[in-house]
Amino acid sequence: MSETLQQIYARLVAEGKLTADPAQQAVLPVLQDIRDHLEAAKTRKRGILGGLFHKPEEVPQGLYMWGGVGRGKSMLMDLFVDNLAITEKRRVHFHAFMQEIHEGMNAARKSGVDDAIAPVAEGIAQQVRLLAFDEMQISDIADAMIVSRLFEALFDAGVVVVTTSNRPPDDLYRDGLNRQLFLPFIELIKQQMVVHELASPTDYRQDRLGGVRSYFVLHGPKARSALDTVWKELTGGPKGEPLTLRVKGRDVVLPRFHNGVARATFFDLCGAPLGAVDYLAICEVTRVLLLDDIPLLSRSNFNEAKRFVTLIDTLYEAHVRLICTAAALPEMLYVEGDGAFEFERTASRLREMMGAEWAEG
């Protein structure tokens, strides 16, 4: 018989890979119950249409796990999904999932379908029994309405949903336009999912960041090696997957992303024609940005320098932690040419972001 999640967690604590946390341990029985139900259930043909003609087998409630940043929600999600012995499962960042839904609906409309949500939901239900989302958040009325209908269809088809969020269900889409239309979805969450607050007092991500340098004046292999080490410390080692954000009809790609930690080069984010709205989208999903290879700035790369200023301003306002490698200290990055004077403010912000007080704020 395989280890329970509680046993796996205890083993990882004994091996020094985790710190025992009562708040984390309290959610393990809920995840184990979902695991037991899914592994015991027979593989079956699923779908929205199938549900019209066959009484679905008993499906366990899902889980809506919410709590502050760095409390271990994503770690627990990984522990659950990695040890779930079924193939019909998917773990995906909520933002990326919603982009896929929009693309699927656009394709359905082009094919002449009146109700674009139905075929998208049917396709998902045919492929998975478990959907595991990281960081559920709703920011606009279009997504609010789509999510409400989509999840109702998925629940009807017997798909189990496990999700993390930084806020309780009642705070989703708070103060949003026409929010009253979204309220039935909040009630649906409460009916179909166990709502569990991960009330740990410890911010483990901040603890890991505590001893991490945030600014390296290095270039070449040594620079990459420095951020490779930081990446492993913050993520536990996974390589990470590309995350594509759809912004105003454009694709903004973070080459590496895992559990709120993103990694990109200066030219990935400042060499492309991106602006504040793109950087805001990055900040919505990112807690820590590892940025490789900031070059010396001058009139020869004036446009890239302007984008870098906008990027730093956006990261600063969103309080996203920046860890980077650069060709020089902040004050020496842009010493002459058009824009050098204006860059003094950016250099000051970079200095502030390097400080312990800003990092802990």
Residue frames relative to the residue before (quaternion, step in Angstrom):
aa qw qx qy qz dx dy dz
M 1.0000 0.0000 0.0000 0.0000 0.00 0.00 0.00
S 0.4735 -0.6948 0.4615 0.2829 3.57 -0.89 0.91
E 0.6174 -0.5440 0.4195 0.3832 3.53 -1.26 0.44
T 0.4386 -0.6394 0.5514 0.3076 3.56 -1.16 0.58
L 0.6460 -0.5059 0.3859 0.4217 3.56 -1.25 0.28
Q 0.6110 0.5443 -0.3515 0.4548 3.57 1.08 -0.67
Q 0.6670 0.4916 -0.3007 0.4722 3.59 0.98 -0.82
I 0.6349 0.5200 -0.3287 0.4674 3.58 1.00 -0.79
Y 0.6424 0.5218 -0.3148 0.4646 3.58 0.96 -0.90
A 0.6645 0.5041 -0.3054 0.4594 3.59 0.91 -0.94
R 0.6367 0.5243 -0.3271 0.4612 3.58 1.03 -0.77
L 0.6624 0.5013 -0.3081 0.4636 3.59 0.94 -0.85
V 0.6119 0.5236 -0.3420 0.4842 3.57 1.12 -0.65
A 0.6659 0.5092 -0.3011 0.4546 3.58 0.92 -0.94
E 0.6870 0.4694 -0.2728 0.4830 3.58 1.12 -0.70
G 0.5186 -0.6678 0.3990 0.3548 3.58 1.27 -0.03
K 0.4985 0.6721 -0.4184 0.3531 3.59 1.25 0.22
L 0.7639 0.1716 -0.1169 0.6111 3.57 1.27 -0.40
T 0.3486 -0.6797 0.5949 0.2501 3.52 -1.32 0.35
A 0.4873 -0.6734 0.4646 0.3054 3.58 -0.76 1.00
D 0.0172 0.7932 -0.6043 0.0735 3.55 -0.78 1.09
P 0.4222 -0.7352 0.4633 0.2579 3.64 -0.48 1.12
A 0.6306 0.5363 -0.3416 0.4451 3.60 1.03 -0.72
Q 0.6552 0.4819 -0.3086 0.4932 3.59 1.02 -0.74
Q 0.6533 0.5269 -0.3149 0.4432 3.57 0.94 -0.88
A 0.6245 0.5777 -0.3371 0.4032 3.59 1.08 -0.69
V 0.6979 0.4608 -0.2813 0.4706 3.60 1.10 -0.56
L 0.4994 0.6896 -0.4149 0.3208 3.61 1.19 -0.36
P 0.6501 0.5073 -0.3531 0.4420 3.68 0.87 -0.71
V 0.6175 0.5349 -0.3483 0.4596 3.60 1.08 -0.66
L 0.6723 0.4810 -0.2871 0.4840 3.58 0.92 -0.91
Q 0.6444 0.5204 -0.3259 0.4559 3.59 0.99 -0.79
D 0.6260 0.5337 -0.3398 0.4559 3.60 1.01 -0.74
I 0.6430 0.4985 -0.3177 0.4870 3.59 0.98 -0.82
R 0.6338 0.5357 -0.3194 0.4575 3.57 0.97 -0.87
D 0.6610 0.5157 -0.3104 0.4480 3.60 0.87 -0.95
H 0.6663 0.5061 -0.3036 0.4557 3.58 0.90 -0.92
L 0.6953 0.4837 -0.2849 0.4487 3.58 0.84 -0.98
E 0.6918 0.4717 -0.2884 0.4645 3.59 0.93 -0.82
A 0.6705 0.4988 -0.3039 0.4575 3.60 1.11 -0.60
A 0.6131 0.5747 -0.3503 0.4137 3.57 1.12 -0.64
K 0.4845 -0.6532 0.4984 0.3001 3.53 -1.07 0.76
T 0.5187 -0.5924 0.5065 0.3512 3.55 -1.15 0.62
R 0.0191 0.8118 -0.5803 0.0616 3.55 -0.80 0.97
K 0.5261 -0.5793 0.4979 0.3738 3.54 -1.27 0.28
R 0.1128 -0.8202 0.5606 0.0161 3.52 -0.65 1.13
G 0.2939 0.7588 -0.5642 0.1400 3.46 -1.31 0.14
I 0.6451 -0.5128 0.3900 0.4108 3.53 -1.26 0.34
L 0.6869 0.4858 -0.2917 0.4550 3.57 0.87 -0.95
G 0.6191 0.5550 -0.3464 0.4343 3.55 1.01 -0.78
G 0.6430 0.5500 -0.3222 0.4246 3.55 1.04 -0.74
L 0.5963 0.5776 -0.3648 0.4215 3.57 1.21 -0.37
F 0.7844 0.3437 -0.1519 0.4935 3.56 1.12 -0.64
H 0.7654 0.2703 -0.1634 0.5607 3.57 1.20 -0.32
K 0.4418 -0.6683 0.5260 0.2855 3.53 -0.94 0.90
P 0.3701 -0.7522 0.4885 0.2422 3.62 -0.52 1.07
E 0.5457 -0.5962 0.4711 0.3535 3.54 -1.16 0.63
E 0.6631 -0.5085 0.3565 0.4179 3.54 -1.21 0.45
V 0.1391 -0.7916 0.5941 0.0339 3.53 -0.79 1.07
P 0.4364 -0.7025 0.4836 0.2867 3.61 -0.82 0.88
Q 0.5692 -0.5389 0.4761 0.3987 3.52 -1.26 0.33
G 0.4423 -0.6557 0.5348 0.2973 3.53 -1.21 0.53
L 0.4153 -0.6890 0.5311 0.2659 3.55 -1.26 -0.37
Y 0.1100 -0.7361 0.6652 0.0587 3.52 -1.04 0.93
M 0.0404 -0.8267 0.5588 -0.0510 3.55 -0.18 1.36
W 0.0425 0.8282 -0.5544 0.0698 3.57 -0.47 1.16
G 0.2429 0.7509 -0.5894 0.1725 3.53 -1.25 0.53
G 0.7167 -0.4635 0.3164 0.4140 3.54 -1.31 0.13
V 0.6780 -0.4855 0.3737 0.4061 3.52 -1.35 0.30
G 0.8433 0.2462 -0.1649 0.4484 3.56 -1.10 0.76
R 0.4850 0.6975 -0.4175 0.3224 3.60 1.23 0.24
G 0.6260 -0.5735 0.3293 0.4133 3.59 1.25 -0.09
K 0.3266 0.7726 -0.4934 0.2303 3.60 1.22 0.27
S 0.6992 0.4640 -0.2769 0.4681 3.58 0.82 -0.97
M 0.6087 0.5466 -0.3510 0.4555 3.58 1.06 -0.68
L 0.6688 0.4873 -0.2969 0.4767 3.59 0.94 -0.88
M 0.6137 0.5355 -0.3412 0.4692 3.57 1.06 -0.72
D 0.6557 0.5008 -0.3098 0.4725 3.60 0.91 -0.87
L 0.6309 0.5403 -0.3266 0.4510 3.58 0.96 -0.88
F 0.6733 0.4997 -0.2796 0.4677 3.56 0.96 -0.91
V 0.7220 0.4507 -0.2627 0.4545 3.59 0.69 -1.09
D 0.6642 0.5222 -0.3114 0.4349 3.59 0.91 -0.89
N 0.7624 0.3566 -0.1896 0.5055 3.59 1.09 -0.64
L 0.4891 0.6304 -0.4412 0.4108 3.57 1.26 0.38
A 0.2628 -0.8229 0.4915 0.1106 3.57 -0.42 1.27
I 0.5080 0.5491 -0.5130 0.4210 3.54 0.54 1.23
T 0.4448 -0.6983 0.4929 0.2677 3.57 -1.15 0.54
E 0.6704 0.5073 -0.3019 0.4495 3.58 1.13 -0.59
K 0.4418 0.6570 -0.4727 0.3868 3.54 0.56 1.23
R 0.0426 -0.7952 0.6042 0.0286 3.54 -1.18 0.53
R 0.1522 -0.7528 0.6378 0.0588 3.53 -1.00 0.97
V 0.1536 0.8006 -0.5550 0.1659 3.60 -0.59 1.10
H 0.5067 -0.6081 0.5077 0.3401 3.56 -1.18 0.58
F 0.5605 -0.6509 0.3905 0.3313 3.57 -0.86 0.96
H 0.6279 0.5444 -0.3409 0.4395 3.60 0.98 -0.80
A 0.6703 0.4854 -0.2961 0.4769 3.59 0.92 -0.90
F 0.6218 0.5444 -0.3371 0.4510 3.59 1.02 -0.78
M 0.6767 0.4898 -0.3054 0.4571 3.59 0.86 -0.89
Q 0.6077 0.5326 -0.3638 0.4633 3.59 1.06 -0.59
E 0.6358 0.5179 -0.3236 0.4720 3.58 1.01 -0.79
I 0.6329 0.5326 -0.3315 0.4538 3.58 1.01 -0.80
H 0.6491 0.5079 -0.3178 0.4687 3.59 0.92 -0.87
E 0.6577 0.5021 -0.3140 0.4655 3.60 0.94 -0.85
G 0.6554 0.5130 -0.3079 0.4610 3.58 0.98 -0.83
M 0.6557 0.5026 -0.3088 0.4712 3.56 1.01 -0.79
N 0.6261 0.5278 -0.3396 0.4627 3.59 1.02 -0.74
A 0.6503 0.5060 -0.3134 0.4721 3.58 0.99 -0.84
A 0.6460 0.5224 -0.3220 0.4540 3.59 0.99 -0.82
R 0.6500 0.5145 -0.3196 0.4590 3.58 0.96 -0.82
K 0.6498 0.5227 -0.3205 0.4493 3.58 0.99 -0.81
S 0.6713 0.4855 -0.2961 0.4753 3.57 1.17 -0.55
G 0.6029 -0.6120 0.3353 0.3867 3.57 1.30 0.07
V 0.4357 0.6949 -0.4649 0.3334 3.59 1.24 0.23
D 0.4302 -0.7138 0.4919 0.2520 3.58 -0.90 0.92
D 0.7693 0.2474 -0.1284 0.5749 3.57 0.90 -0.97
A 0.2180 -0.8392 0.4861 0.1094 3.57 -0.01 1.30
I 0.6051 0.5766 -0.3691 0.4064 3.61 1.13 -0.47
A 0.6204 0.6019 -0.3467 0.3642 3.59 0.94 -0.88
P 0.7171 0.4236 -0.2968 0.4672 3.67 0.70 -0.87
V 0.6025 0.5460 -0.3624 0.4555 3.60 1.12 -0.57
A 0.6657 0.4884 -0.2969 0.4798 3.58 0.91 -0.91
E 0.6317 0.5355 -0.3285 0.4543 3.58 1.00 -0.82
G 0.6564 0.5177 -0.3135 0.4503 3.58 0.94 -0.85
I 0.6495 0.5058 -0.3168 0.4711 3.57 0.98 -0.82
A 0.6864 0.5043 -0.2882 0.4376 3.57 0.85 -1.00
Q 0.6313 0.5235 -0.3348 0.4639 3.60 1.13 -0.53
Q 0.7329 0.4564 -0.2257 0.4513 3.58 1.14 -0.61
V 0.8307 0.1613 -0.0487 0.5306 3.61 0.95 -0.78
R 0.2977 -0.7047 0.6115 0.2022 3.50 -1.34 0.47
L 0.7698 0.2040 -0.1245 0.5919 3.55 1.25 -0.46
L 0.0817 -0.7423 0.6633 0.0479 3.53 -1.05 0.91
A 0.0770 -0.7917 0.6060 0.0094 3.57 -0.73 1.09
F 0.1023 -0.8205 0.5623 0.0035 3.56 -0.54 1.23
D 0.2368 -0.7254 0.6250 0.1649 3.51 -1.17 0.67
E 0.8837 0.0582 -0.0479 0.4619 3.54 -1.05 0.91
M 0.0216 0.7973 -0.5988 0.0723 3.56 0.47 1.19
Q 0.2085 0.7398 -0.6236 0.1425 3.54 -0.92 0.98
I 0.1993 -0.7711 0.5981 0.0894 3.55 -1.06 0.80
S 0.0808 -0.8512 0.5186 -0.0010 3.56 -0.61 1.12
D 0.8030 0.1693 -0.1265 0.5572 3.63 1.15 -0.20
I 0.6669 -0.5531 0.3393 0.3663 3.54 -1.23 0.58
A 0.6074 0.5592 -0.3642 0.4311 3.60 1.05 -0.68
D 0.6783 0.4680 -0.2876 0.4880 3.58 0.88 -0.94
A 0.6134 0.5653 -0.3511 0.4253 3.59 1.00 -0.79
M 0.7028 0.4570 -0.2702 0.4735 3.58 0.88 -0.92
I 0.6397 0.5238 -0.3272 0.4575 3.59 1.01 -0.79
V 0.6617 0.5205 -0.3072 0.4436 3.58 0.85 -1.00
S 0.6401 0.5482 -0.3320 0.4237 3.57 0.91 -0.88
R 0.7246 0.4213 -0.2458 0.4869 3.59 0.79 -0.98
L 0.6406 0.5424 -0.3290 0.4326 3.57 0.97 -0.84
F 0.6997 0.4671 -0.2834 0.4604 3.58 0.80 -0.97
E 0.6024 0.5464 -0.3668 0.4517 3.58 1.03 -0.66
A 0.6646 0.4934 -0.2963 0.4765 3.58 0.98 -0.85
L 0.6596 0.5057 -0.3133 0.4594 3.60 0.95 -0.83
F 0.6460 0.5045 -0.3240 0.4724 3.59 0.95 -0.81
D 0.6377 0.5283 -0.3255 0.4565 3.60 0.99 -0.83
A 0.6965 0.4637 -0.2626 0.4805 3.58 1.10 -0.71
G 0.5727 -0.6343 0.3689 0.3655 3.60 1.24 0.02
V 0.4219 0.6796 -0.4914 0.3445 3.60 1.19 0.37
V 0.2852 -0.7482 0.5787 0.1544 3.57 -0.91 0.96
V 0.1510 -0.7964 0.5832 0.0529 3.57 -0.89 0.97
V 0.0316 -0.7474 0.6635 0.0074 3.54 -0.99 0.95
T 0.0625 0.8249 -0.5556 0.0830 3.58 -0.69 1.02
T 0.2710 -0.7114 0.6158 0.2034 3.52 -1.30 0.42
S 0.0284 0.7781 -0.6274 0.0099 3.54 -1.24 0.45
N 0.4776 -0.6597 0.4979 0.2980 3.55 -1.22 0.45
R 0.7680 0.2977 -0.1599 0.5440 3.58 1.25 -0.19
P 0.5583 -0.6003 0.4378 0.3691 3.61 -1.14 0.50
P 0.6900 -0.4872 0.3173 0.4310 3.61 -1.17 0.40
D 0.6633 0.5324 -0.3174 0.4194 3.60 0.92 -0.85
D 0.6882 0.4582 -0.2849 0.4851 3.61 1.21 -0.31
L 0.4394 0.6834 -0.4735 0.3402 3.61 1.23 0.02
Y 0.8528 0.0396 -0.0675 0.5163 3.56 -1.01 0.91
R 0.2096 0.8022 -0.5316 0.1729 3.59 1.11 0.65
D 0.8339 0.1305 -0.1594 0.5120 3.56 -1.02 0.97
G 0.4177 0.7169 -0.4640 0.3105 3.60 1.23 0.32
L 0.6484 -0.5210 0.3953 0.3897 3.54 -1.29 0.45
N 0.8468 0.0108 -0.0479 0.5297 3.59 -0.91 0.99
R 0.1223 0.8459 -0.5127 0.0814 3.58 1.02 0.77
Q 0.5613 0.6208 -0.4010 0.3725 3.60 1.08 -0.58
L 0.6186 0.5440 -0.3435 0.4509 3.59 1.16 -0.53
F 0.6669 0.5074 -0.2813 0.4676 3.57 1.26 -0.46
L 0.5136 0.6967 -0.4007 0.3004 3.59 1.18 -0.49
P 0.6190 0.5370 -0.3776 0.4310 3.67 0.93 -0.63
F 0.6149 0.5414 -0.3573 0.4485 3.61 1.10 -0.59
I 0.6132 0.5363 -0.3491 0.4632 3.59 1.03 -0.71
E 0.6552 0.4901 -0.3113 0.4834 3.59 0.98 -0.80
L 0.6134 0.5472 -0.3444 0.4535 3.59 1.08 -0.70
I 0.6111 0.5424 -0.3404 0.4653 3.59 1.01 -0.79
K 0.6934 0.4904 -0.2795 0.4479 3.56 0.85 -0.99
Q 0.6599 0.5000 -0.3043 0.4710 3.59 1.15 -0.61
Q 0.7888 0.3743 -0.1567 0.4617 3.55 0.87 -1.01
M 0.7767 0.2845 -0.1368 0.5451 3.59 1.20 -0.35
V 0.4394 -0.6245 0.5691 0.3052 3.53 -1.22 0.58
V 0.2140 -0.7672 0.5926 0.1202 3.58 -0.76 1.03
H 0.0328 0.8212 -0.5610 0.0995 3.57 -0.49 1.24
E 0.2567 -0.7565 0.5831 0.1474 3.56 -0.79 1.03
L 0.2542 -0.7345 0.6112 0.1494 3.55 -0.85 1.02
A 0.0397 -0.8729 0.4849 -0.0369 3.53 0.22 1.35
S 0.1763 0.7966 -0.5549 0.1625 3.57 0.84 0.93
P 0.4121 -0.7154 0.5013 0.2590 3.61 -0.96 0.77
T 0.6719 0.5235 -0.2781 0.4440 3.58 1.25 -0.35
D 0.2322 -0.7245 0.6335 0.1410 3.56 -1.00 0.92
Y 0.2331 -0.8247 0.5001 0.1240 3.57 -0.02 1.32
R 0.6125 0.5438 -0.3630 0.4442 3.57 1.05 -0.62
Q 0.6533 0.4972 -0.3167 0.4750 3.56 0.99 -0.81
D 0.6082 0.5473 -0.3483 0.4574 3.57 1.08 -0.71
R 0.6719 0.4878 -0.2985 0.4706 3.57 0.95 -0.89
L 0.6689 0.5041 -0.2966 0.4587 3.56 1.08 -0.73
G 0.5020 0.7144 -0.4044 0.2722 3.55 1.18 -0.60
G 0.7946 0.2944 -0.1578 0.5070 3.59 0.87 -0.87
V 0.5224 0.6561 -0.3985 0.3713 3.58 1.28 0.21
R 0.4157 -0.6706 0.5542 0.2651 3.57 -0.92 0.91
S 0.2984 -0.7851 0.5181 0.1619 3.55 -1.04 0.71
Y 0.7863 0.2197 -0.1138 0.5662 3.62 1.19 -0.32
F 0.0496 -0.8030 0.5934 -0.0250 3.55 -0.64 1.19
V 0.2113 -0.7425 0.6199 0.1406 3.60 -0.82 0.97
L 0.3501 0.7028 -0.5156 0.3430 3.51 0.18 1.40
H 0.0773 -0.7743 0.6207 0.0958 3.55 -1.29 0.25
G 0.7673 0.3693 -0.2652 0.4522 3.55 -1.29 0.34
P 0.8408 -0.2018 0.1360 0.4836 3.59 -1.21 -0.51
K 0.6332 0.5356 -0.3464 0.4384 3.60 0.99 -0.73
A 0.6388 0.5237 -0.3242 0.4610 3.57 1.03 -0.78
R 0.6705 0.4889 -0.3030 0.4686 3.58 0.87 -0.93
S 0.6389 0.5339 -0.3236 0.4495 3.56 1.01 -0.83
A 0.6295 0.5436 -0.3359 0.4421 3.59 1.01 -0.80
L 0.7205 0.4149 -0.2582 0.4920 3.58 0.87 -0.89
D 0.5404 0.5826 -0.4075 0.4499 3.60 1.18 -0.41
T 0.6590 0.5102 -0.2991 0.4648 3.56 0.97 -0.91
V 0.6505 0.5052 -0.3135 0.4726 3.58 0.95 -0.87
W 0.6217 0.5496 -0.3376 0.4444 3.59 0.96 -0.87
K 0.6777 0.4922 -0.2952 0.4597 3.58 0.86 -0.95
E 0.6439 0.5261 -0.3231 0.4519 3.58 1.00 -0.80
L 0.7326 0.4444 -0.2397 0.4565 3.58 0.94 -0.87
T 0.7790 0.3477 -0.1761 0.4912 3.59 1.01 -0.74
G 0.4903 -0.6494 0.4473 0.3712 3.57 1.17 -0.41
G 0.7388 -0.4645 0.2204 0.4356 3.57 1.25 0.11
P 0.5461 0.6274 -0.4314 0.3493 3.67 1.02 -0.53
K 0.5526 -0.6359 0.4295 0.3252 3.55 -1.02 0.82
G 0.3797 -0.7109 0.5031 0.3121 3.56 1.04 -0.76
E 0.2893 -0.7493 0.5748 0.1563 3.54 -1.23 0.54
P 0.5749 -0.5563 0.4449 0.4026 3.59 -1.16 0.41
L 0.1339 -0.7623 0.6275 0.0854 3.56 -1.11 0.71
T 0.1576 -0.7947 0.5833 0.0573 3.54 -0.70 1.14
L 0.1505 -0.7786 0.6069 0.0528 3.55 -0.78 1.10
R 0.2683 -0.7544 0.5787 0.1547 3.56 -0.88 0.96
V 0.0526 0.8134 -0.5700 0.1032 3.57 -0.44 1.23
K 0.8398 -0.1145 0.0469 0.5286 3.57 -0.60 1.16
G 0.7352 -0.4331 0.2271 0.4693 3.57 0.97 0.86
R 0.6550 0.4766 -0.3161 0.4938 3.59 1.30 0.03
D 0.3955 -0.6804 0.5587 0.2616 3.54 -1.26 0.46
V 0.0777 -0.7531 0.6527 0.0272 3.55 -0.88 1.03
V 0.1376 -0.8420 0.5212 0.0204 3.56 -0.44 1.25
L 0.1688 -0.7116 0.6734 0.1081 3.51 -1.05 0.93
P 0.4104 -0.7685 0.4235 0.2482 3.62 -0.30 1.20
R 0.7926 0.0782 -0.0410 0.6033 3.59 1.09 -0.69
F 0.0933 0.7938 -0.5904 0.1124 3.55 -0.87 1.00
H 0.1681 0.7679 -0.6077 0.1127 3.55 -0.99 0.87
N 0.8660 -0.1180 0.0566 0.4826 3.54 -0.76 1.14
G 0.7808 -0.3716 0.1821 0.4680 3.56 0.78 1.03
V 0.6312 0.4713 -0.3373 0.5155 3.58 1.30 0.02
A 0.0764 -0.8097 0.5819 0.0018 3.58 -0.70 1.09
R 0.0896 -0.7800 0.6157 0.0666 3.54 -1.22 0.55
A 0.1286 0.7661 -0.6165 0.1288 3.53 -0.96 0.97
T 0.4621 -0.6389 0.5215 0.3261 3.55 -1.30 0.18
F 0.6832 -0.4505 0.3766 0.4341 3.54 -1.31 0.27
F 0.7218 0.4512 -0.2656 0.4527 3.58 0.84 -0.92
D 0.5375 0.5864 -0.4131 0.4434 3.61 1.18 -0.33
L 0.8045 0.3215 -0.1331 0.4813 3.56 0.86 -1.00
C 0.7771 0.3136 -0.1736 0.5174 3.60 1.11 -0.54
G 0.6205 0.5399 -0.3477 0.4501 3.59 1.23 -0.25
A 0.6595 0.4561 -0.2938 0.5204 3.56 1.27 -0.36
P 0.5643 -0.6236 0.4160 0.3458 3.62 -1.14 0.53
L 0.2098 0.7796 -0.5518 0.2093 3.55 0.41 1.28
G 0.1647 -0.7926 0.5806 0.0875 3.55 -1.23 0.45
A 0.8042 -0.3155 0.1984 0.4630 3.54 -1.33 -0.15
V 0.6504 0.5251 -0.3358 0.4342 3.60 0.93 -0.82
D 0.6375 0.5153 -0.3227 0.4732 3.58 1.10 -0.69
Y 0.6760 0.4841 -0.2944 0.4712 3.56 0.94 -0.87
L 0.5965 0.5476 -0.3588 0.4643 3.59 1.13 -0.59
A 0.6352 0.5246 -0.3269 0.4630 3.58 1.01 -0.81
I 0.6245 0.5235 -0.3320 0.4751 3.58 1.05 -0.75
C 0.6730 0.5066 -0.2993 0.4483 3.57 0.92 -0.90
E 0.5968 0.5872 -0.3646 0.4074 3.59 1.10 -0.59
V 0.7789 0.3220 -0.1722 0.5098 3.60 1.07 -0.66
T 0.7112 0.4714 -0.2306 0.4678 3.59 1.25 -0.34
R 0.2349 -0.7550 0.5976 0.1325 3.55 -1.02 0.89
V 0.7823 0.0959 -0.0219 0.6150 3.55 1.11 -0.80
L 0.1161 -0.7834 0.6081 0.0543 3.59 -0.89 0.96
L 0.1715 -0.7421 0.6417 0.0897 3.54 -0.87 1.05
L 0.0531 -0.8221 0.5660 -0.0326 3.57 -0.54 1.21
D 0.2249 -0.7996 0.5499 0.0879 3.56 -0.60 1.21
D 0.9035 0.1723 -0.0653 0.3869 3.48 -1.41 0.51
I 0.1450 0.7546 -0.6181 0.1658 3.59 0.61 1.08
P 0.2517 -0.8048 0.5178 0.1444 3.63 -0.56 1.09
L 0.6173 -0.4396 0.4463 0.4759 3.53 -1.32 -0.18
L 0.2652 -0.7858 0.5470 0.1138 3.56 -0.98 0.89
S 0.1111 0.7784 -0.6053 0.1241 3.55 -1.05 0.85
R 0.7407 -0.3745 0.2798 0.4825 3.58 -1.25 -0.23
S 0.6021 0.5866 -0.3648 0.4004 3.60 1.14 -0.49
N 0.7741 0.1732 -0.1379 0.5931 3.60 1.18 -0.40
F 0.0647 0.8650 -0.4926 0.0707 3.53 1.07 0.90
N 0.6728 0.5008 -0.3082 0.4489 3.60 0.88 -0.90
E 0.6450 0.5110 -0.3153 0.4727 3.55 1.00 -0.83
A 0.6368 0.5339 -0.3209 0.4543 3.56 1.05 -0.82
K 0.6377 0.5212 -0.3280 0.4628 3.60 0.99 -0.81
R 0.6577 0.4929 -0.3179 0.4727 3.58 0.96 -0.81
F 0.6223 0.5431 -0.3428 0.4476 3.57 1.04 -0.75
V 0.6163 0.5348 -0.3382 0.4689 3.58 1.02 -0.78
T 0.6683 0.4931 -0.2949 0.4726 3.58 0.93 -0.91
L 0.6269 0.5392 -0.3310 0.4546 3.57 1.01 -0.82
I 0.6832 0.4806 -0.2950 0.4639 3.59 0.82 -0.98
D 0.6272 0.5292 -0.3410 0.4586 3.60 0.96 -0.80
T 0.6819 0.4940 -0.2906 0.4545 3.58 0.92 -0.91
L 0.6422 0.5081 -0.3179 0.4779 3.58 0.97 -0.85
Y 0.6469 0.5380 -0.3109 0.4420 3.56 0.97 -0.92
E 0.6982 0.4717 -0.2794 0.4604 3.58 0.80 -1.01
A 0.7086 0.4387 -0.2554 0.4901 3.60 1.06 -0.73
H 0.3370 -0.7684 0.4643 0.2837 3.56 1.35 -0.16
V 0.2779 0.7230 -0.5618 0.2904 3.55 0.86 1.06
R 0.4266 -0.7087 0.5004 0.2559 3.58 -0.81 0.98
L 0.1609 -0.7794 0.6021 0.0647 3.58 -0.89 1.00
I 0.0002 -0.7485 0.6629 -0.0158 3.54 -0.97 0.98
C 0.0775 0.8517 -0.5011 0.1322 3.57 -0.46 1.14
T 0.2849 -0.6778 0.6355 0.2357 3.49 -1.44 0.18
A 0.0188 -0.8163 0.5752 -0.0501 3.56 -0.96 0.89
A 0.5925 -0.6013 0.4205 0.3326 3.52 -1.29 0.47
A 0.7986 0.0413 -0.0064 0.6004 3.59 1.22 -0.37
L 0.6445 -0.4766 0.4101 0.4350 3.54 -1.31 0.11
P 0.7056 -0.4936 0.2773 0.4261 3.63 -1.09 0.56
E 0.6982 0.4919 -0.2845 0.4354 3.60 0.85 -0.95
M 0.7283 0.4219 -0.2290 0.4890 3.58 1.20 -0.45
L 0.4512 0.7053 -0.4512 0.3089 3.61 1.23 0.08
Y 0.8061 0.1032 0.0077 0.5827 3.59 0.96 -0.88
V 0.0599 0.8692 -0.4844 0.0794 3.57 0.28 1.26
E 0.8140 0.0859 -0.0569 0.5717 3.61 1.15 -0.30
G 0.6530 0.4992 -0.3900 0.4150 3.52 -1.26 0.48
D 0.7126 -0.4330 0.3287 0.4435 3.54 -1.34 0.20
G 0.7878 0.3046 -0.2380 0.4794 3.54 -0.85 0.98
A 0.4893 0.6821 -0.4359 0.3244 3.61 1.20 -0.27
F 0.6515 0.5140 -0.3244 0.4541 3.59 0.97 -0.84
E 0.6742 0.4977 -0.2951 0.4590 3.57 0.90 -0.95
F 0.6204 0.5752 -0.3429 0.4082 3.58 1.12 -0.62
E 0.4869 0.6749 -0.4389 0.3388 3.58 1.20 -0.36
R 0.6325 0.5265 -0.3281 0.4638 3.59 1.06 -0.73
T 0.6450 0.5133 -0.3170 0.4691 3.56 1.01 -0.80
A 0.6364 0.5231 -0.3255 0.4641 3.57 0.98 -0.85
S 0.6379 0.5258 -0.3224 0.4611 3.56 1.03 -0.80
R 0.6598 0.4968 -0.3090 0.4716 3.57 0.98 -0.82
L 0.6201 0.5308 -0.3448 0.4635 3.58 1.01 -0.75
R 0.6345 0.5235 -0.3220 0.4686 3.57 0.98 -0.84
E 0.6636 0.5039 -0.3049 0.4612 3.56 0.92 -0.92
M 0.6689 0.5062 -0.2970 0.4561 3.59 0.99 -0.85
M 0.6071 0.5484 -0.3474 0.4581 3.58 1.23 -0.37
G 0.6176 0.6109 -0.3311 0.3685 3.57 1.18 -0.59
A 0.6036 -0.5877 0.4103 0.3492 3.55 -1.17 0.64
E 0.6434 0.5373 -0.3384 0.4276 3.60 0.96 -0.80
W 0.6602 0.4895 -0.3164 0.4737 3.60 0.95 -0.82
A 0.6556 0.5308 -0.3137 0.4360 3.58 0.93 -0.89
E 0.7265 0.4248 -0.2387 0.4845 3.57 1.05 -0.73
G 0.5486 0.6654 -0.3810 0.3331 3.58 1.25 -0.30
